[in-house]
Amino acid sequence: MKIVILDGFAFQEPGLTFDGLRSMGEVTFYPRTPKEEIVSRIGDAQVVFTNKCIIDQAVIDACPSIRYIGVFATGYNTVDVAYAAKKGIPVCNVPDYSTDAVAQHVFALILHFYNRVSPHDRSVHEGDWCRCPDFFYSVAPLLELKDKTLGIIGFGHIGKKVAQIGKAFSMKVLVNTRTPAPEYEDDALRFVPLTKLYRESDIISLHCPLTEKTEGLINREVFSQMKSGALLINAARGPIVDEAALAQALNSGKLMGAGVDVVSKEPMQPDNPLLSAKNCVITPHIAWAPLQTRQRLIGIAAENLRQFLNGTPVNRVN
């Protein structure tokens, strides 16, 4: 059986292996595949794995040998799943592989602003502590998370984990989701309308999917409703936030800061207004990417294929 990985550039780091897939067939690995080479690289392979490469109707028709399409991600908008189903080709994704990693990154961004480790470390290395007459000093305000209000928009696996960690920090948690789950409510967590969440949250963390309804959800009007000095975290999808409006809210001092791991167009464009905005910490879409997380993704993807070959497909999205 021939297996083609079209764009595995994210899995080239030492310590990551495709042994599980190699045990099931002949694997051809490409770090990246230009659009015009997708069909030729698939060739007569029966199994195709993609992350960002588009597998649409034209590709499927041009590669009649395809029997299975695997996606190295939770999202599967890169595949025409309806047409694949029509042709009898299962499409399987990898859900819930990065919950802990993304939630951890969310709090790394939050703690950047609340504990100010980076500016203090820089100050010490510049000699300020050596010159200080006292045993301690501060170059930026330090804040406790205890009793702060954490607003979470979206309550899937990651939203739930972020809420759990917030409660461990003795935070109050407000949640907005399409499907409230009363069984999660307690003295520390409540489901509320968006307007209340915007008005009362000290920190807002986004964990909703990108849809027509959520694109541009966090906009100029929302920033006007938020607390002055609030913090925005986006480790979901870039287009959920109006980046020009966020830059204005940061530059005006309305917000304490923003921590974003995703932007509207990736790789980030040089004219993105967040690059020059005040108090904006940006990481390059790495919340999902600890080594253990990526190996887990590869392992689940391999197990998906194994189950398909056994006649018991799992994580099928079509």
Sequence and secondary structure as in RCSB ss.txt:
>XXXX:A:sequence
MKIVILDGFAFQEPGLTFDGLRSMGEVTFYPRTPKEEIVSRIGDAQVVFTNKCIIDQAVIDACPSIRYIGVFATG
YNTVDVAYAAKKGIPVCNVPDYSTDAVAQHVFALILHFYNRVSPHDRSVHEGDWCRCPDFFYSVAPLLELKDKTL
GIIGFGHIGKKVAQIGKAFSMKVLVNTRTPAPEYEDDALRFVPLTKLYRESDIISLHCPLTEKTEGLINREVFSQ
MKSGALLINAARGPIVDEAALAQALNSGKLMGAGVDVVSKEPMQPDNPLLSAKNCVITPHIAWAPLQTRQRLIGI
AAENLRQFLNGTPVNRVN
>XXXX:A:secstr
 EEEES  GGG STT   HHHHTTSEEEE S   GGGHHHHHTT SEEEESSS B HHHHHH TT  EEEESSS 
 TTB HHHHHHTT  EE  TTSSHHHHHHHHHHHHHHHHH HHHHHHHHHTTHHHH SSS   SS     TT EE
EEE  SHHHHHHHHHHHHTT EEEEE SS  GGG SSSEEE  HHHHHHH SEEEE     TTTTT B HHHHHH
S TTEEEEE S GGGB HHHHHHHHHTTSEEEEEES  SSSS  TT GGGGSTTEEE  S TT  HHHHHHHHHH
HHHHHHHHHTT   SB  
